[in-house]
Amino acid sequence: MAIRPDPSVNVLGGPLETCSADPMTGFFRNGACDTCAEDSGSHTVCAVMTAEFLAYSRYFGNDLSTPRPEYGFPGLTPGDRWCLCAGRFLQAHEEGVAPQVNLAATHRRALEVVPLEVLQSHALDRAAG
């Protein structure tokens, strides 16, 4: 049985936009922060990587900057967009190192973990939402 994504709706209630096709991101590696019941990490927050956040993530055991060709993972650099786990984003917010977020490309299921106000406080376009 194929894994089916949840409806592609963003935190603002509109259609979920692409987060990144280069590098290709998302639980389904379709460029969007789509999710499903099988996505236990809730890879739903479309974030713009910073050197500070990449160092923070590496410190907590998720090295996103080192290429892993065996998994088709190029390694991320500052400026790359990536679908982050909602819980890790919230943790980074609480520590003051959360990256900016593309609200239109952040899946509404992120709201199960991260309050909308927190996402909006890190929005690329502060006028959004």
N, C-alpha and C positions, 0 to 999 in steps of 0.2 A: 504494500500500500504506500503510495507516494505521500510525502509530507506536504501539506498544503499551508501556504501562508495565510495569516489573518488578513482581513481587508486592509488595503493600503491607504490608511487615513493618518494625517499628521496631527500633532497636538493642538493645532488651531482649528481642526475639524474639516480641513480641505484635503485634496488629493496629496498623497505622499510624494514628494519630489525626490529626484536622484540625489544621493549624498556624494558619491564618488565612483567614477568608472576607471580612474587612474590615480591611485591604485584601486582595483576592484574591491569593494567593501560589502559588508552585510552578511548576515547569517546564511543567506542563500547565495552569496557572492554574485548578486545581480545589480550591484551598485546602489541599492536602496536599503534602508534600515527596516526592511520587512521582518516580521517575526512570526512565531507559531508556538504551540504548546511545547514543542521539543527544544525550543531555544531557552534553556534553563538560565542563561546569563542575561537574557533580555537585551540583545545587541540593538538597541533602539534609539540611541542618542547620536545624532549626526554632529560630530564635533570637529573643530579645526585644531590640529595638533600644534602644540607649542613645545619648545625645548624643556620648559619647566614641567609640563604635564608628562612628557615622555620619560623624563628622569624619575618623576614621582611613580609612574606606572611600573618602571623597571625596578624601583626600590621595593615595591609590593609584589614582585614576582611575575609581572606580565611585561616582558621586554618586547615592546612594539617597534623598537628602532633597529633591531638586528635582523637582517634578511634571513629567511628560512626557506631556501629554494625547494627543499623537500616537501614543503606544504604549499608551494606556489606563493609564498609571502615575500614581498620585496623589501620589507622594512619601511617604517614611516619616518618622515622628516618633518620639521616644523612647516606648517602651511598645508600639509596633506589633510584631507577630510576622511574621517573614519567613523564607522558605527560602533560606538562604545557601549559597554554594558552599563545599564542604568544605575546599578548599585555602585560601580566604580566611579561614575560621574558624580553621584551624590557624595560619595566619600571625598573626592577631590574638592568638591564645593565646600564641604565642611572644613577641609584643611586649607582653603584659600588658594588652591592651584587649579581650579576647574578651567578648561578651555572654553572658547566661545562656541556657541551652538547655532546651527541652522534649524530654526523652528519648523520651517516648511518641509524639511527632510527628516524630522524627528518623529518616529512613530508614536501614535497616541497611547500605546501600551507602556511607554516610558512613564506615563502619569501614574501608573500603579506603584512606582518606586519614587519618582522625583516630582515634587509639587510644580505646577505650571509656573508659579511665581519665581521659583529657583531657576527654571529653564529660561524664563524671560529675562532674568537678571544677567544672563550670560549670552543673550541673543546677539547675533551678528548685526542685525538691524533692530536696535532698541525700540523702534516705533512699531515693530511687528507685534501682533497680538494685543 
